[in-house]
Amino acid sequence: MPAKSESEIRVRFIECDPAGILHFGHYGNFIDIGKNDLYRACLGKPRKPGDDGVSTVLVKTTFDYVSPARFDDVLIVETKGDFIKNTSFGFDFEIRKKEGGTVVCRAKAVYVCLSLETHKSTPVPDSVRKIFDEAA
């Protein structure tokens, strides 16, 4: 099973500003697709809210915009596990153009695990830890 994934996304007209450049607000959707594809690659399915009695809450994202993406560009979102602690974990993302490989954006996302029963932080489930074990 892979410890990283690649997702292919074509920039749609509705995601662009009047100059035809991908609007920054859509990058969050792209990394979410990447995260779900990594779950699918490692676990056989995307992780749903409440799996294992745990919700994974996004608490921080950072984006480094390197070069613009434009309408109809095909982008590759590469997703890798970054770190795992007791109750939190993070992913690294690199978004690049399929044609030529130009990096468009780099991003990081941090998640905290919350018990659906107590609504307090709880240890990262084994199913999620498995993704990071694959990377070791």
N, C-alpha and C positions, 0 to 999 in steps of 0.2 A: 504494500500500500504506500502511496506517495505521501511525503510530508510537505508537499507544496502542490499548488494547482495553478492552472492557467485558464482564464475565461476569456472568450472572444466576444466583444461588444462593438456594434456599429453605431456611430454617433447619428442620432436622428435629428431632423430639422427642428422639432419642438424643443430639443435640448440646447439649442444654439441661441446666441444673441443676434441682433440685427446684422452684425458683421460676419455671421456664419461661424463664430468661435464657440466651442462648447462652454456653457455657463458653469461657473465653479460650483453652483449648488447641486449639480448632478453627480459630482465625484463621490459623494457619500453613498448614493445608490450603487455606483459601480463597485465600491469596495465591499458593500453588502453582498452583491452578487458573487464576488470573489470568495468571501468568507463562506457563503453557503455552498459554493462549488468545492471548496477545500473539505468541508464536512462531508459532502457527497463522495468525494474521492477517497477519504480515509474511513468513513463510517458506513458508506453505502447509501446514505440519505442525508438531507439537510437536517440540522438540529432544530426542533420545534420548541417554541416557548413552553416551558413546563416539563420537558423531558427530564427524567430522573427527579422530578419534584423541585427542579431548580430553574430559575429564570436567569439568563445571562444579560446583564444590563450594561449597555454602552455608557461608559463614564468619561471617555476622552478620545478625541480624534485630532490628529494634526495632519496638515497637508502642506507639501512643498511643491508649488507649481513651477515646473521647469520650462515647458514650451507649450504652445497652444495646440489643442486638437480642434479639428474643424468638421463641419457637416460631412457625413458619409465616410469619415476616416474609420478604419477598423482598428480597434484597440485591443491589446492583450493586457489583462489584469493578472499579474502574478501575485499569489498570496502565499505567505509562509508564516509559520509560528515564530513569534519573537521571544516571548518569555512565558513562564508559568510559575505562579506562587501558590500559596495555600488557598486563597479565595479569589484570585484574579489571574488573568492571562491577557496576552496581547498578540496582535498580528502585524506583520509588515506587508505593505503592498507596493508594487511598482506597476505603473500604468505606462505602456509604451505603444507606439504605432506598430502595427503588424508589418507594414511595408517600411523597411529601413531600420526599424528598431529604436527610433528616437524616443527617449524618455519624455513623457508628458507630465507625470506627477508621481511623487512618492508620498506615501501616507502611513500612519500608524494608528491603531485602534486598541483601546484598553477596555476590557470587560470585567465586571465584578459579578460573582455568582450570588444569587439571592434565593433563600429558601422560600418556597411558596407558602409554607405552613407558618413560619415565624416572621417572615418579611425582614430577616436579618441576613448578613453575609454568611455564606456557608462554603465549605470546601468545594473546589472544582471537582465535578464528577469524573469518574474513571473514563467515561466515554470521551470526554474532552481531553483528558490527560493523554489518551492514546495517540492523539494527533501529535503532541509534543514529544512523546516517546519515539515516534517514527522518525522525528527530525534528529534525534541523538545519534 
